[in-house]
Each structure stands twice: as structure tokens, then as C-alpha cells.
Amino acid sequence: MSKMRLPQGRGWAVAAGIVGAAAAAVAGWAWAVRPHVVRCSSGLALVYTTRDSSGARVRVLRTGGVYQSATYLGDRRMEPVFEYYRAFARLFEARPAAARVLAIGGGGFAFPKLVAAEHPGVRTDVVEIDPAVIRIARRWFFLDEAVALARAGGGDLRVICEDGRAFLGRCEGTYDAVVIDAFVGAEPVRELATREAMRAARGALAPGGVLLANVVSREGGSDVSFLRSVVATALTTFGCVEVVPATDDEHAEEDNYLVIASDGPIGLSGAISYDADFLGEVLLDDAG
């Protein structure tokens, strides 16, 4: 799932740590209505409508005290709210001819909606482990409309309720891009960031395909240890790994980074330079 932390809003406080995760915070958001409460596999999810600082109506999915996804309402309902959603679309800069995309983590389906609206002809498979989250997306986040839009444009948007790591393990050379955005509470799903997971993702990619992962800082941006480990781990499997900032600078509490990996050159503008001293610990399945 995606992740985005926002201020608590008026009259409500929820303990952190269910499905979303900390990323950029948007100031000035307040409650417009009382939330819908839905039980998910990892706890309670809240769905309600607010207004952003410009007055635009935004529906949010909040779990564990953090905002896990968001959508505009009205004419902008297919438009991403947060920068890191838009950053995923840079895969079409790296691989303009990409026609098949796998997204691990559904949430509010913000990135798949963007693909459906802006990249006709692309087939997107979205793997979401929690059936309750899929039901939320269908009811409140325009998922079914996005499916119809993708098909009308000659592509498809397929929703698969399954564990993402297990799904990766049986895909062979199928996708032009694999997008990973899966969190539990404020914690990334480590099983999707290990060396073994990277190998599974590489196996799911067609020749020249790209892996993209959303990685979030900690401690107000000062702790990027997990980013360093993800980069080091990706380099055990892929020939080229780039890091691109993907933060809403005006409102950020934490920083989002897009890690992009491929066997061949990538060459995205704005990539951060790093050297061997930057690399962290390689993540393994059997770590104690």
C-alpha cells in the first residue's frame, strides 16, 4: 500500500501503526464528515473527505493514524494527490514503450488510476493482499471506473487479491515494470525488499524492464538507513540502480525516494549521486 502522514485533524486521534506509513504530510487538512470505519486484516481503516489547503475536496484512506492513500473528487478523481504517486509514472520516461506493469500494493489505487487515465493501452496488474482494502477502493476510490477507463483505452486494469511476494515468485519475464509500494503501519514490507525478493522481481521483468520502489525516510528525514539498504540490495541483482527524490517539498514531514533498478541504463533526470560509502546492509530473507 501507499503511505502519507497528515495532521490529525479536528477532534480525532488514532494510534499509529496499521496499514499506511509515514511519508509527506499535508498541512491544513480538516475533517469534513465523520469517517466510514472498515475493518481490514491489520486493523481499522477510516475513509472520509477533507479539503486540502487550496480548498479542493480530497477523500482519504487512513489506517493506524497515517494517511495511506488519497483521491481528489469530481473531475480530478483520476489525478494523483501526492508527489510519490506521480513519481511512479517516471517509469514511462525510463521505458516509453512499457505496455505491461505490475503494481505490488493497491491501497487507494492512485498510481493505477493515473496509468488508466494518462497511458492508454497499458495493462496494469495490481496485487493487493487485503480483500477489505480492495472493497474500499471499489466503493470510495473509483477503482471500477478506472478499470473501465483502462479497457476503453485499449489496455486493462486487473486486480489480484494475493500476497505480493508469492505472486512475484511465479512470474517469468512478463512485465515491463514492477512497482512496489507496500507497507504495514509505518514499516515497509521487508519481505519485498530482500535480495531474494529482488531476484524474484528481476525474474518477473521482461528484458530491459525496470523495478521501482517507494522508500520513505525516518526521523524527519534524517534517517535514510532503509534507503541505503534497499539500494545495496538492489545492486546485488540489477546492473544499474538510481535514486530520485519524490517528496512534496512544501508539506513534507518525511522524504519519499524512488529507487529504480534495471539491468541496463536508466538515465532519469534528478537522480541522486551516491558512492560505495552510501550503501547499507544487504537485506536477506533469513536475517535474524
C-alpha positions as CSV (number, residue, x, y, z in Angstrom):
1,M,0.0,0.0,0.0
2,S,0.9,3.6,-0.3
3,K,1.7,5.9,2.6
4,M,1.2,9.5,3.6
5,R,1.1,11.1,7.0
6,L,-1.2,14.2,7.5
7,P,-2.1,16.2,10.6
8,Q,-4.6,14.6,12.9
9,G,-7.5,16.9,12.0
10,R,-10.1,18.2,14.4
11,G,-11.4,16.0,17.2
12,W,-9.8,12.7,16.3
13,A,-6.6,10.9,17.3
14,V,-5.7,7.3,16.3
15,A,-2.7,5.3,17.4
16,A,-0.1,4.8,14.7
17,G,0.7,1.5,13.1
18,I,-1.7,-0.4,10.9
19,V,-1.6,-0.3,7.1
20,G,-0.3,3.1,6.0
21,A,3.2,4.5,6.5
22,A,4.8,7.9,7.1
23,A,5.7,9.9,4.1
24,A,4.9,13.6,3.3
25,A,2.4,15.5,5.4
26,V,-0.1,18.0,4.0
27,A,-0.8,20.9,6.4
28,G,-4.2,22.4,7.0
29,W,-6.4,19.4,6.3
30,A,-9.5,19.2,8.4
31,W,-12.4,16.8,8.7
32,A,-15.4,17.4,6.6
33,V,-17.6,14.5,7.7
34,R,-17.4,11.7,10.2
35,P,-15.4,8.7,8.8
36,H,-16.6,5.4,7.5
37,V,-14.9,2.7,9.6
38,V,-13.9,-0.5,7.9
39,R,-12.1,-3.5,9.5
40,C,-9.1,-4.6,7.5
41,S,-6.8,-7.6,8.0
42,S,-4.5,-5.5,10.1
43,G,-7.0,-3.2,12.0
44,L,-9.4,-0.5,11.4
45,A,-9.4,1.8,8.3
46,L,-11.1,5.2,8.2
47,V,-12.4,6.7,5.0
48,Y,-13.6,10.4,4.9
49,T,-13.5,13.6,2.9
50,T,-11.4,16.6,3.7
51,R,-10.3,19.7,1.9
52,D,-6.7,20.5,1.1
53,S,-5.0,23.9,1.6
54,S,-6.4,25.1,-1.7
55,G,-9.9,24.1,-0.8
56,A,-10.1,21.1,-3.1
57,R,-12.1,18.1,-1.8
58,V,-10.0,15.1,-1.1
59,R,-11.1,11.7,0.1
60,V,-8.5,9.9,2.2
61,L,-7.9,6.4,3.5
62,R,-6.4,6.5,6.9
63,T,-5.1,3.5,8.8
64,G,-3.2,3.3,12.0
65,G,-3.1,7.1,12.4
66,V,-1.5,7.7,9.0
67,Y,-2.9,8.5,5.6
68,Q,-2.4,5.5,3.4
69,S,-4.0,6.9,0.2
70,A,-6.0,9.8,-1.2
71,T,-8.1,10.8,-4.2
72,Y,-9.5,14.0,-5.5
73,L,-13.2,14.1,-6.1
74,G,-15.0,15.4,-9.1
75,D,-13.2,15.9,-12.4
76,R,-9.8,15.3,-10.8
77,R,-10.6,11.9,-9.4
78,M,-8.0,10.1,-11.6
79,E,-5.3,12.6,-10.7
80,P,-2.8,11.7,-8.0
81,V,-2.8,13.8,-4.9
82,F,0.7,13.1,-3.7
83,E,4.0,13.5,-5.5
84,Y,5.3,10.0,-5.0
85,Y,2.3,8.7,-6.9
86,R,3.3,10.9,-9.8
87,A,6.9,9.8,-9.5
88,F,6.0,6.2,-10.3
89,A,4.9,7.4,-13.7
90,R,8.5,8.2,-14.5
91,L,8.8,4.6,-15.5
92,F,7.4,5.8,-18.8
93,E,10.4,8.2,-19.1
94,A,12.7,5.3,-18.5
95,R,10.8,2.9,-20.7
96,P,8.4,4.8,-23.0
97,A,7.2,1.6,-24.7
98,A,6.2,-0.1,-21.4
99,A,2.9,-1.9,-22.0
100,R,2.6,-4.3,-19.0
101,V,3.0,-3.1,-15.5
102,L,2.8,-4.9,-12.2
103,A,2.0,-2.9,-9.0
104,I,2.5,-4.6,-5.6
105,G,0.3,-2.8,-3.1
106,G,-3.1,-1.4,-4.0
107,G,-4.5,0.8,-1.3
108,G,-6.5,3.5,-3.0
109,F,-5.1,2.5,-6.4
110,A,-3.8,6.0,-7.1
111,F,-1.0,5.0,-9.4
112,P,-3.0,2.5,-11.4
113,K,-5.7,5.2,-11.9
114,L,-3.0,7.5,-13.3
115,V,-1.9,4.9,-15.7
116,A,-5.5,4.2,-16.8
117,A,-6.1,7.9,-17.4
118,E,-2.8,9.0,-19.0
119,H,-1.3,5.9,-20.6
120,P,-4.0,4.3,-22.8
121,G,-3.2,0.8,-24.0
122,V,-1.2,-0.2,-20.9
123,R,-2.1,-3.3,-19.0
124,T,-1.7,-3.0,-15.2
125,D,-1.9,-5.9,-12.8
126,V,-2.3,-4.8,-9.2
127,V,-1.7,-7.2,-6.3
128,E,-3.3,-6.3,-3.0
129,I,-3.2,-8.7,-0.1
130,D,-6.2,-7.4,1.8
131,P,-9.7,-8.0,0.3
132,A,-11.2,-5.3,2.5
133,V,-8.8,-2.7,1.0
134,I,-10.0,-3.8,-2.5
135,R,-13.6,-3.3,-1.4
136,I,-12.7,0.1,0.0
137,A,-11.1,1.1,-3.3
138,R,-14.1,0.0,-5.3
139,R,-16.6,1.8,-3.1
140,W,-14.8,5.1,-2.4
141,F,-11.7,5.4,-4.6
142,F,-13.2,5.0,-8.1
143,L,-11.4,1.7,-8.8
144,D,-14.2,0.2,-11.0
145,E,-14.3,3.4,-13.0
146,A,-10.5,3.2,-13.5
147,V,-10.9,-0.4,-14.7
148,A,-13.5,0.7,-17.3
149,L,-11.3,3.6,-18.4
150,A,-8.3,1.4,-18.9
151,R,-10.3,-1.1,-21.0
152,A,-11.8,1.8,-23.1
153,G,-8.3,2.9,-23.9
154,G,-7.3,-0.5,-25.2
155,G,-5.5,-1.6,-22.0
156,D,-6.6,-3.2,-18.8
157,L,-6.5,-2.9,-15.0
158,R,-6.6,-6.3,-13.3
159,V,-7.0,-6.6,-9.5
160,I,-5.4,-9.6,-7.9
161,C,-6.0,-10.4,-4.2
162,E,-2.8,-12.2,-3.2
163,D,0.4,-11.9,-1.3
164,G,2.8,-9.8,-3.5
165,R,5.9,-11.8,-2.8
166,A,4.2,-15.0,-3.7
167,F,2.8,-13.5,-6.9
168,L,6.3,-12.3,-7.9
169,G,7.7,-15.7,-7.4
170,R,5.7,-17.3,-10.2
171,C,6.0,-14.5,-12.9
172,E,8.6,-15.2,-15.5
173,G,9.6,-12.4,-17.9
174,T,6.1,-11.0,-18.0
175,Y,6.3,-7.2,-17.1
176,D,8.0,-4.1,-18.5
177,A,7.9,-2.6,-15.0
178,V,7.3,-3.8,-11.4
179,V,6.2,-1.1,-8.9
180,I,6.5,-1.9,-5.2
181,D,4.6,0.3,-2.7
182,A,3.7,-2.0,0.3
183,F,3.7,-1.0,3.9
184,V,2.3,-2.2,7.2
185,G,1.9,0.7,9.6
186,A,5.0,2.9,9.3
187,E,7.1,-0.1,8.3
188,P,7.8,-1.2,4.8
189,V,7.1,-4.8,4.0
190,R,10.7,-6.1,4.4
191,E,9.9,-9.4,2.5
192,L,9.6,-7.3,-0.7
193,A,13.0,-5.6,-0.2
194,T,15.3,-8.5,0.3
195,R,17.9,-9.9,-2.1
196,E,15.6,-12.9,-2.7
197,A,12.7,-10.5,-3.5
198,M,14.8,-8.5,-5.8
199,R,15.7,-11.7,-7.7
200,A,12.0,-12.6,-7.9
201,A,11.2,-9.1,-9.3
202,R,14.0,-9.4,-11.8
203,G,12.6,-12.7,-12.9
204,A,9.2,-11.1,-13.4
205,L,10.6,-8.5,-15.7
206,A,10.9,-8.7,-19.5
207,P,14.4,-7.9,-20.9
208,G,15.1,-4.2,-20.3
209,G,12.4,-3.9,-17.7
210,V,12.6,-1.7,-14.6
211,L,11.8,-2.1,-10.9
212,L,10.5,0.9,-9.0
213,A,10.1,1.0,-5.2
214,N,8.9,3.8,-2.9
215,V,11.2,4.1,0.1
216,V,10.5,6.5,3.0
217,S,12.9,8.2,5.4
218,R,12.5,8.2,9.2
219,E,13.2,10.7,12.0
220,G,12.0,13.7,10.0
221,G,14.2,12.8,7.0
222,S,17.4,12.3,8.9
223,D,17.4,8.5,8.9
224,V,17.8,7.0,5.4
225,S,19.2,3.7,6.5
226,F,16.5,1.7,4.9
227,L,17.0,3.5,1.6
228,R,20.7,2.7,1.8
229,S,19.9,-0.9,2.4
230,V,17.4,-1.1,-0.5
231,V,19.9,0.4,-2.9
232,A,22.7,-2.0,-1.7
233,T,20.3,-4.9,-2.0
234,A,19.1,-4.0,-5.5
235,L,22.7,-3.7,-6.7
236,T,23.2,-7.4,-5.8
237,T,20.7,-8.2,-8.6
238,F,20.5,-5.3,-11.1
239,G,23.3,-3.7,-13.1
240,C,22.0,-0.1,-12.6
241,V,20.2,1.4,-9.6
242,E,19.2,5.1,-9.4
243,V,17.5,7.1,-6.6
244,V,15.2,10.0,-7.4
245,P,13.6,12.3,-4.7
246,A,9.8,12.1,-4.7
247,T,8.7,14.3,-1.9
248,D,6.1,17.0,-1.7
249,D,8.6,19.6,-0.6
250,E,6.1,22.2,0.6
251,H,4.5,19.9,3.1
252,A,7.0,17.1,3.9
253,E,7.5,15.5,7.3
254,E,9.3,12.5,5.8
255,D,11.1,12.2,2.5
256,N,10.0,9.8,-0.2
257,Y,12.6,8.3,-2.6
258,L,12.0,6.4,-5.8
259,V,14.5,3.6,-6.2
260,I,14.7,2.5,-9.8
261,A,16.6,-0.6,-10.9
262,S,17.3,-2.3,-14.2
263,D,19.9,-4.4,-16.0
264,G,20.5,-1.6,-18.5
265,P,21.0,2.2,-18.3
266,I,18.1,4.2,-16.8
267,G,19.2,7.9,-17.0
268,L,16.4,9.7,-15.2
269,S,16.9,13.4,-14.6
270,G,17.3,14.5,-11.0
271,A,18.8,11.2,-9.8
272,I,20.9,11.5,-6.7
273,S,24.6,10.7,-6.9
274,Y,26.0,8.1,-4.5
275,D,29.1,6.1,-4.0
276,A,30.0,2.9,-2.2
277,D,30.1,4.6,1.2
278,F,26.4,5.3,0.9
279,L,25.4,1.6,0.6
280,G,23.9,0.0,3.6
281,E,23.4,-3.6,4.7
282,V,22.1,-6.1,2.2
283,L,18.7,-7.4,3.2
284,L,18.2,-11.1,3.3
285,D,15.2,-13.4,3.8
286,D,16.9,-15.3,6.6
287,A,18.1,-12.3,8.6
288,G,17.6,-12.9,12.4
